[in-house]
Amino acid sequence: MFSFFAAGAVFCLLYWILINIYTGFNVSGGFIWIIFTIFFAMLAFMMREYKLHPKKIPLVIIVVLNTLTFTGIFIFMILELLIASAAFIKPEPGLDYIIVLGARVKPDQSLSKSLKYRVDRAVAYLDEYPSTYVVLSGGKGLDEPVSEAQAMAVYMVNKDISPQNLYLEIESKNTRENIIYSEALIKRVIKKNKQENFAYLDNTREEVLFAEDKPKRIGVVTNSYHMLRALALANTGDMGKVYAISAGADPVLYLHFSLRECAALLKDKFMGHF
C-alpha cells in the first residue's frame, strides 16, 4: 500500500505542475491536486509507519482509511466511465435549436480554450444545418469583461454566422441556470412566433396547424467532460428529449476538468437537480 499511495502523491504533484505550466498558473481549482498530493503522502507515511511500528497505529484506522480511499477511487472510476461514454453520443441532425453552454471569457474578451471548443462545434453544426437556431447561454462573471453569451455571439458573427440565428441568454451563472434560462428563452421565442402567426391569420376562420405547435428538437453543445451532467440537467425539464453535441476538450486539462465534473455530478444529484 505504501508504494501505491506514494505513487499517487507523486502523480498528483507532477500533474499539478504540468497544468500550471501549461496554463501559466491560470487554471481554476488547481489547488485540488495539492490537496490530493498531501492526502496520498499522509496515507503513504501512515502505511510505512504501520509496517515499521504496527503497535503505534491501530489496525482499525488503517482498514477504515484504506476502505474509504478505495471506495472513493472506485466511485471516481465509475463516474469517469459515464462521463467518457456521454462524449461519444452521435449528434442528431437538423435540430431546431441548439444551446451552447458558456464558460470563462478572458479579460481581452476572447474565448477561453474550453469555450472556443464549444463555439467552434456550434459553428460547424450550423455550417451543416444552417436553419438551426442557436441559444448562447452565459452571464457575466465578476472577472469577465462581458457576458459569455456576448463574447460567443461576436465570435460566431466573425465566423460568418448570421446574427438572425442567434439568441443570447445573459443571466445564467452556472450549468443548471444555463439550462433553465435557455429553456425559458426558447419558449418565449416560440410563443412570440406563434402570436405573429395568429396576427397574420386573424381574419380567417380556418383551423390551421402552426409550425410552432410541433415539438421542438433541441440539442446541447458543451465539452465532452461536461456533457453527462448537462444532459442530466436538461432532460429533467419539459423540453422533451435533449440531444448531445459534444465539443471535445483539451487533452492536457481533461483529467482536471473531469475530476471537477465528478464532484459537480455528486453535488447536483445530492441537491435533487436530476
N, C-alpha and C positions, 0 to 999 in steps of 0.2 A: 504493500500500500504506500510505503514511503516514496518509492520510485514514481508511482502513478501521480501522487499529489505534487511531488516536486516538479515533474514534467508539466503538470497543469499550471503551476505557478510560473514556470519559465515561459510557457506558451503565451499566457495572458500578458506577461510583461513585454515580450517581444512583439505581440500583436498591438499592444498599446503604443509602443514606439513606432511601429510601422504606420498605423493610421494617422498618428500625429505628424510624422514626417510627410506623409502623402498629402495631408490636408493643410499643412502649415499650422499645426496646433489649433485647428478651427473645426474640430468635429464635435458635434453635440453629444453630450452624455459619455464622452470617452473615459471619464473617471471610473466607470463601472469596471473597466478592465484592471485598474489598480486595486479596486476592492476585491476582485476575484484573485488577483495575484497575492494579496495579503492573506485572503481566506485559505487558498490552497497551500501557501507557505506555512501557515499556522498548523494546518492539518498534517503536513509532512513532518513538521517539528514534533507534533504530538505522537505520530506513528513511530518516529525514531526514538523518542523518549520512552514510549511504552515498550518497545523492543529491548532497549538497554536496561530500563528500570521498570519492569512490569508492575511492581507494587506501588509506584508513585501515582499512577493514574488508574482509577477503577475501570475494569473491563466494560461496565455498562456504558460509560461515557464514550469509549471507543466504538462500541456497537451502535449507539444512537447516532453519533456523528457520521459514521460510515453509511448507515441506513438513510439518513436524511440527505446526505450528499448524493448518493447513487439514485435515490428516488427523484431528486431534482434533475440530475443528468438524464434520467430516463424520460421524464416529462418533457424536458427540453428537446430531446431527440424526436419524440413523437410529434411535437408541435412543429419542429423543423421539417419533418417529412410532409406534414399537411401544408405548411407554407410553400414548400417547393412544388408540391403537386398542383396547387392552385395556379402557379405560373405557367403551366402547360395547357391550360384550357384554350381551345381553339376559338378565336374571335368570331362572333356572329356577324354575318354580312348585312349591310343595308339597314342598320339601326336608325330609328327616328331621332333619338337623342343620345349623345354620349356626355358623361360628366367627367371632367378632368379634375382630379383632386389636387389641391395646392400643396406646395412645400416652400421651403425658405427662399426668399429673394435676397440677393446680395445688396450691399449699400449703394452700388452703382446702378441699381435697378435691373441688372442682368439676372438670369435664372441660375439657381444652384444646379449642380450636376444632376441630382435626383429629379428636380422639376423639369429640367431640359429633356431628360429621358421621357417623361410623361407627355410633354407638349409635342415633342418630335413624333411620338407614336400617334398622337391625335392628328397631327398634320398628315402623316402617312395614311391614316384611315380616311380622312377627308379627300385626299387625292384619289382614293379608290371609290369612295362613296360621297360625292360632293353634295348630295341633297340632305345629308345628316346635319342636324343642328348640334352645337356644342355649348354646354354649360361649363364655364370656367369658374371653379369654386375655390375661394380662399380670401380671407380678410387680411388686414394689415397688422402684422405683429409689432411689438414695441421696438424691435431693432430693424424693421423693414421700412424703406423709404416710400413704398407704395403698396397697395394691396396685391396679393399674389395673383388674383384674377386679372387685375390691370396689367401686371407685368407679362402674364401669359398672353393676353389679348394683343399687346404691342408686338410680341414675338411672332404670333401667328399671322398677324396682318403683314408683317415684314416677310413672311413666308408665302405671301400671295393668297392667304385665306380671306374670303370676303367677310367684312365686319357684320354683314347681314346674317351670317351663320352663327354668330357668337352671342351668347347671353352671359352676363357677368353677375356672379353671386359674391358679394364683397363683405359679408358679415361673419362668416364662419371662422372659428378659431381652432377646430380640431376635426378629426375624421368624422365623428358622429354628426357634428354640425354641418360639415360638408354635405353629407347625405341628406339630412333633414331639410336644410335650406334649399338645396338644389331641387329636391322633390317638390317643395312648395313653389319654387320659381317655375318649374315645368308645368305644374298645374295652373299657375297664373297665365302662362303663355297660351296653354290650350283653351282656357276659359275666354281669354281675350279674342283669340282667333274664332272661337265658336260664336261669340257675341257679334263679331264683324260679319260673319256669315248670316246670322239671323237678321241683322240690319239690312243686308243686301236682299234678302228674301222676305222682307217684312210684309209686302203687299200680296203675297201669294198664299193660297190655302192648301197647297200641296204638301204632303208629308214627305220629307226627304231625310236621307241618312247623311249626316255631315261627316266629312273625313276625320274631324277631330273627335268624333264619337268612338272611333275604333280604338282598341287598346294600343298603347304606345310601347314600342320596344326600346329599352334603354340599356346602355352599357356604361361601365365604369372603367376609366383609364387611370392606372396607377402603377407603381413599380412592382416587380414580381414579389418581393418580400412583404409588400403591403396588401396584396390582392385578397388573401384569405379573409382578413379582418374587414376590409372594405365590402366584400360580397356579403359577409355575415351581417353587417350592419344594414346594407342596402336591402337585403331580402327580408328584413323584418318590417319594412314599411309596406305601403299599399300601392307600390309601383308595379306589382307583379314580379315576374322573374327578371332579375337584373343580370346582364351578361358581362363577362370579364374581357378586358382588352389589356393584356399585360405589356408593360413598357420596358421590361428588363431592369437591370441595376448595375451599379459599379461593382466589378468583381472583387476589388480590394476591400470595399466597405460592406459587402453583402452580409458577412457574418455579424458585423456590428449592428447593422440595421435589423437583421432578422432576430437577433437576440432581444433587441428592444421591442420588436413586434410580439415575441413570446410573452413578455411582461404585459404588453397592452392587451393582448388577447385574453389573458387570465383576468386582468382588471375589468375589461368590458363584460366578460362572462359573469364575473362575480357581481358586477353592478346591475346585471339583468338587462343589458343593452341588446343582447341577442340570445 
